[in-house]
């Protein structure tokens, strides 16, 4: 006798989140606000997430040499600095540094300079 497995429906898998429901309840978004937005104080610098459970995933393709360079950096951090980090943490830290530099220096950031070279 075969047993049937009960799987969730597509509606259950792709249902709107609480944020989406709240956005729909607020109404349409206007390209030009009716009133000027109040000035916001600058936020504290962002910090990388570190060792937490991450809910989002992104796939990045790298060359064999880039992967070797990343692994070499990871091993150097362990051997020379006593820091045992995985590749994901290393990439998140590097991403944080690059984005902070972009936010702080804009056109003079290393990211803008390197992208303009290519």
Secondary structure, DSSP 8 states (H G I E B T S, - for coil): ---------HHHHT---HHHHHHHHH----SS-SS---------------SS-----------HHHHHHHHHHHHHHHHHH-----HHHHHHHHHHHHHHHHHHHGGGSHHHHHHHH-
